[in-house]
């Protein structure tokens, strides 16, 4: 499927992200697909807990695509090492761009709440 390319695309257009943000944006993308098509776009495994979720697949995928770990005053994040090929349909890229526009100024708490309070969260 598109999981690795979604991660690459997010890291490229955002010039790096913390895995927390990658997982929340992927969840929002999957929930859009559930709403419109009845099923998720990705095979991410969402392990739900009381105050959030995690994916056991995400860390391994991030490492597999080759990232550089960056520590900064504004927080830690990962970014792509060099130029990578990304194979995503334009329709998926457009959806990701819309989600990024919507969440770009949200705090971690706001972003997490947006995912957790979605009526589609239980279907992830």
N, C-alpha and C positions, 0 to 999 in steps of 0.2 A: 504494500500500500504506500501511502505518502508520508509516513511518520518522519523518516529521516530528512526528507526534502522540506517538510514543514519546519523542522528544527533549523535546518540550514538557512531557509528563507528568513525566518525570524531573526536569527543571529546576523544575517547579512544586512537586512533593512534597518535593524535596530543598532547595528554596530556592537553587538554583544548584549547579553541579558543574563539575569540570574535564573537558574532553573525553575524557581518558583513562578516567575512570570511566564516562562515557556509553558509550564503545565496549565496555568490558568487560561492562557490564550488558546491552547489546544482544546481545553474543556469547552470554552465558549464556542469554538469552531464546531466541535462535535455536537454541542447542544443546538446550534443552528441547523445542522443536518438532521438531527432528530426531529426538530420542529417541522422542517420542510419535507423530509423524505422518510421519516420513521426509523432511521438507523444512523449510527455514528459513521463519520468519515474514516476515523482511525481505529487502530487496534490497541490504543493505549489502555492499560488496565488501571482503572481508577479505584484505589483502595480508600473507601470513605471512612472518615472518623468524625467525631462530634464537631470539631472546629475546622475541618478542612479535609484534604485528601492528598494522596501521593500516588505516583505511578512507579511500580518496580522496574518497568521497562525504560523509562526516560533516562536515568543516569547512564545506563549502558549504551543507549543510543547516542547520547551526547559525547561520550568518550570515543565511540566507534567512528564518528564523523571527523574527529580530530579538532580539538579545541585547545585554546590557551586559557588558562585560569588567570584572571586579573584581580588583584587586590588594590582597592583604591579607598580614598577617604569617604567616598560616597557609597561604598559597599563592594562586595565581591561579585564577580560575574564571569561568564565565559564568552569568548569570542572565537570566531573561526580562525584557523591557521591558514592563511593564504586564500587563494581563489578556489572555489569548489563549484562543480556543476550542480545545478538545481533543476529538477524535472518536475515542475508543477503546472497543471493546466492554468490558464489565465483566470478562469472562474474562481479557483481556489485562492490564487494570489489576491484577487480583488476582495474576496471575503476576508482574508487575513488583514488586508489594508483597512477595510472598514472597521474591523474589530480593534485594530491598533489605534485608529483615529478616535474611537469611542473610549478606550481605556488609557490612553497615553498619559493623562494627568492624574490618574487614580493612584492612591496610596496602596500599599500591599493589603491593608485591611479592607479598603473599599473594593478592590479587585476580587479578593477572596469572598467578600459578602455578595458581590454581583453573581458569582458562580454558585455559591451555596444557596442563595434565595431564588434561583431560577426554577421555574416549574418543571424544567427538564433535567435538573440535576440528578434526581432519583433514577433516571434512565441511563445514566452514564455507565 
